[in-house]
Amino acid sequence: MQIALTKKLAEALKEKPEAFDESISPLFSWTANWTTIWSDKKTEELLILINNATRFTVAIYRVKKKELKNFDRIAVEGIRKTMLAMNLNPEMVEEYLRLSGSFVYAKNSNRQITSWMTQPGIDLSIPIADRYAHVPNFYSDTLGVLVNHNTFRKAGSSKDSIHVPLMDMVTELQKLTGMKAYDTRAFELQITLDLELYQVKRRVLVPADISFETLHRVIQSAFGWQDYHLFEFEMKDEKSGKVIKRIVPREEDHEYHEEAEIMEGRILSEFMPRIKEINYVYDFGDYWDHQITFLKEHDHYDGSLPFLLESEGKTPPEDVGGVGGFQDFLEAKKDPSHPRYEDLLHWNPYWRPELADWEKRPRHLHIYNI
């Protein structure tokens, strides 16, 4: 595996790389940089690797200078984990790494690829600032998941030639190994939010071993929620309806339910399909209670996940006041003479009762759980 180093990274590694070897396949060549996220930072923290053939991105945060002595291990694990986090076939990933061979360092002399490296840093700065910068000792080597669905045009290609790094990498790895890109045990789920006036339904495919944290993000994406509020998962006794198990995201959530279990390390297949229904409650004020129903299992699903298969019904606006508040909102919104009509028009002018065409289409759900 050939790693083309920027000048800054080469100096940090105390390497004097040779000239770039053009005889090595671009698929086995990566360009690496070590950079800051914000201009006021005094230390470099983000390690970025871009695949020269596909623009597939591996981003690792935080990497301190003293940790660069383990660059080879950090880089390989970053490549492996980013691919696996995007549900690529583990056997195909391992075969690619085996064929890549040992590390060879080279000088970075490709200006085009150098320019590619700027955009991921910009794209990643917002989610890092939003979710991770304040977390002490936070480390992730799968942040590339956030940018590998972004589209781009290759230099010299037609205006209609749109590329996606993940899709290009999948194509190249299939040609290289002759293996399936995806081979996943998957669950098909029906997720229903009952609003009394109508039901909001989403049918989704997810990995059987999906974490509850990632399932939370899948539901947020599928329903168009904004992840503003607290949430939890509940499992109920079929006869009494009493909650028999509650799974929450953080230790501090024990303040509300001492008996609750923390979701870290818990996966859906621990409970499904043995348990056919799980409830997901979002926003304890509005109390949006989603029923997750197991439909079927796919032993060898050959496609990207998570995937939205079917959509029905429009999700209410955030902070509308629960089912009762939503009913009042609908009544006021359709009646210009209603005393709250003008206030609601200014509060949420863009909400529409119908799903847009793009919301109805089956599609891969771009979620992140890093």
Rosetta blueprint (number, residue, H / E / L):
1 M L
2 Q E
3 I E
4 A E
5 L E
6 T L
7 K H
8 K H
9 L H
10 A H
11 E H
12 A H
13 L H
14 K L
15 E L
16 K L
17 P L
18 E E
19 A L
20 F L
21 D L
22 E L
23 S L
24 I L
25 S L
26 P H
27 L H
28 F H
29 S E
30 W E
31 T E
32 A E
33 N E
34 W E
35 T E
36 T L
37 I L
38 W L
39 S L
40 D L
41 K L
42 K L
43 T L
44 E L
45 E L
46 L E
47 L E
48 I E
49 L E
50 I E
51 N E
52 N L
53 A L
54 T L
55 R L
56 F L
57 T E
58 V E
59 A E
60 I E
61 Y E
62 R L
63 V L
64 K L
65 K H
66 K H
67 E H
68 L H
69 K H
70 N H
71 F H
72 D H
73 R H
74 I H
75 A H
76 V H
77 E H
78 G H
79 I H
80 R H
81 K H
82 T H
83 M H
84 L H
85 A H
86 M L
87 N L
88 L L
89 N L
90 P H
91 E H
92 M H
93 V H
94 E H
95 E H
96 Y H
97 L H
98 R H
99 L H
100 S H
101 G L
102 S L
103 F L
104 V E
105 Y E
106 A E
107 K E
108 N L
109 S L
110 N L
111 R H
112 Q H
113 I H
114 T H
115 S H
116 W H
117 M L
118 T H
119 Q H
120 P H
121 G H
122 I H
123 D H
124 L H
125 S H
126 I H
127 P H
128 I H
129 A H
130 D H
131 R H
132 Y H
133 A L
134 H L
135 V L
136 P L
137 N L
138 F L
139 Y L
140 S E
141 D L
142 T L
143 L H
144 G H
145 V H
146 L H
147 V L
148 N L
149 H L
150 N L
151 T L
152 F E
153 R L
154 K L
155 A L
156 G L
157 S L
158 S L
159 K L
160 D L
161 S L
162 I L
163 H E
164 V L
165 P H
166 L H
167 M H
168 D H
169 M H
170 V H
171 T H
172 E H
173 L H
174 Q H
175 K H
176 L H
177 T H
178 G L
179 M L
180 K L
181 A L
182 Y L
183 D L
184 T E
185 R E
186 A E
187 F E
188 E E
189 L E
190 Q E
191 I E
192 T E
193 L E
194 D E
195 L L
196 E L
197 L L
198 Y L
199 Q E
200 V E
201 K E
202 R E
203 R E
204 V E
205 L E
206 V E
207 P E
208 A L
209 D L
210 I L
211 S E
212 F H
213 E H
214 T H
215 L H
216 H H
217 R H
218 V H
219 I H
220 Q H
221 S H
222 A H
223 F H
224 G L
225 W L
226 Q L
227 D L
228 Y L
229 H L
230 L L
231 F E
232 E E
233 F E
234 E E
235 M E
236 K E
237 D L
238 E L
239 K L
240 S L
241 G L
242 K L
243 V E
244 I E
245 K E
246 R E
247 I E
248 V E
249 P L
250 R L
251 E H
252 E H
253 D H
254 H H
255 E H
256 Y L
257 H L
258 E L
259 E L
260 A L
261 E E
262 I E
263 M L
264 E L
265 G L
266 R L
267 I E
268 L H
269 S H
270 E H
271 F L
272 M L
273 P L
274 R L
275 I L
276 K L
277 E E
278 I E
279 N E
280 Y E
281 V E
282 Y E
283 D L
284 F L
285 G L
286 D L
287 Y L
288 W E
289 D E
290 H E
291 Q E
292 I E
293 T E
294 F E
295 L E
296 K E
297 E E
298 H E
299 D E
300 H E
301 Y E
302 D L
303 G L
304 S L
305 L L
306 P L
307 F E
308 L E
309 L E
310 E E
311 S E
312 E E
313 G L
314 K L
315 T L
316 P L
317 P L
318 E L
319 D L
320 V L
321 G L
322 G H
323 V H
324 G H
325 G H
326 F H
327 Q H
328 D H
329 F H
330 L H
331 E H
332 A H
333 K H
334 K L
335 D L
336 P L
337 S L
338 H L
339 P L
340 R L
341 Y H
342 E H
343 D H
344 L H
345 L H
346 H H
347 W H
348 N L
349 P L
350 Y L
351 W L
352 R L
353 P L
354 E L
355 L L
356 A L
357 D H
358 W H
359 E H
360 K H
361 R L
362 P L
363 R E
364 H E
365 L L
366 H L
367 I L
368 Y L
369 N L
370 I L
